[in-house]
Structures are given as C-alpha cells and as structure tokens.
C-alpha cells in the first residue's frame, strides 16, 4: 500500500539569523519555534503521516524549511540548488534521506537555481515560480527532469513574495487558492479561488478533505470549512517571521510504496 511519509528537519539553533526578503526582520524566539515545530510534526503524525527526520544542519539557519531542498515527482527526487548560496549546504542531508527512502535522485546544476518552495504540483501539472530564488536555468532543468515523466510544466512569474507557494497552493480537488495582492498573474491558474488572508493561501493536504494551515488565517479557515473541508490549524508564528509556512516545514512523499 502507498505509504505517506514526510521529511522534516529540526530547527537550527541559529534560526533567528534566517534570511528575510519581502518582510521586515523581527526577533525570533528559537525556544518557542522549537515548540511550534514539535506541534507541527505531531499534527502530521496524528493524521497518518510517518515523519522522517533529516539529519540536522545546525550551521544553516534556514534548514528547517526543508521543502526548498528537494522537489518530488513520481519516484524522482530532484535535489535543488537554492537561490541563496548560504542554503546550498542544506541539500546533502536531504539527498541522503530521499535516496534512503528509495527515490531516484536527480540534481539542479550550476548555473541553475531552484527553491522547492517555488514548485506547486496539481495533478500532473507542475507550476514553477520564476522568483528571486529560482532562475530561468532552474526552470529549464526542472522541465527537462520532469516532462519525460509525464509532467506538464508551467512557469509562473513571482515578484511580490519569496516563493510561488508563499502566494498560492491547491485544494484536494485541484482548485488553486491564493491571495490576489501577492500574485503576479492569477489568470494563469484555472479553477482559482481567492482567499482573504496572505497566510491563508498556504495549505498542506493531509489526505481526504483534511487541510493543515496556519492559525494566523482564521477567515480563510472559516471559508474552507464552509466549503466542506476539515481544517486543522497550527501556530507557526515564529516561522512566519522568516517567511515560512506549513508547506515549507516538510516534504511530503505520497507515491512511495512500503
């Protein structure tokens, strides 16, 4: 049977030094962040996900945002080359982890850059944000890696937020949700639903009609509940100070077989 696994990585002691691009720097309480991370991991486990903890990268402040280091399609793990050079040492431990889970491994090569937070999969469509962290060469290399596997790759301009998935994610039925003021081209997404809060644009699919989202978007949670979804909320406020979200704190592997 398919096994739902999620890669996670414990916050670095240097988390408070993490990069910020589109927000003003705020003081981060590392102790509180660790408590929030543990609650996030427990929420995944409580909804049927087996969590696999990647070896820590204590010298990398942003390493908790493990999603940026790898993109999965089918059984292929594409190890990224993060747009920020300071984040590139994060990929080695993730490569080891996905290889150990049986993935076939591919890589983004210099001069390409790609952050996993710029990649949104909706069925066989792979949207990839051309952002400050993902360049044209990175988009081309992702296309070369995934199109032969049956992916339809769509490039999306991203200038108002850090990553594509800072502005949009997708519901289980494929509807893309987003906060329009943070989007460059809403018209690129068929079946689009606008949400009232920026952090409400970021949902993680737990399975079935269950969604995980940040507690900072109560209006969006109410909207999605009214549409028939079961919404599970977690407080990730310390990570939101660093432009983090529920999606970038894990890498979900749905297509591996136990």
Number of C-alpha atoms within 10 A of each C-alpha: 7 10 14 21 22 20 21 26 24 21 26 20 15 15 24 21 15 19 17 14 11 12 13 9 15 11 10 18 13 17 13 14 20 19 13 18 24 13 15 22 23 14 17 20 16 11 14 13 21 18 19 17 15 20 15 17 21 16 15 20 20 24 28 26 26 24 25 30 28 27 25 24 20 16 18 19 24 25 24 27 28 25 19 14 10 13 20 15 15 26 20 13 15 24 21 13 17 24 13 10 15 14 20 14 16 17 16 21 14 9 10 19 22 34 30 28 27 28 29 21 18 18 11 15 15 20 22 28 28 23 21 20 22 28 17 16 17 25 25 14 17 23 19 13 18 20 15 9 14 11 20 16 21 16 17 21 16 24 16 16 19 24 26 29 26 26 25 28 23 22 19 17 11 15 15 20 22 28 20 18 14 19 19 16 11 20 9 13 16 10 12 16 17 16 21 17 18 18 25 28 27 29 25 22 17 22 14 10 14 19 21 23 26 26 17 18 18 16 14 23 26 12 15 17 16 10 9 10 17 16 20 18 19 16 18 24 19 22 28 16 19 24 23 24 25 22 23 22 25 25 25 22 24 17 16 15 12 10
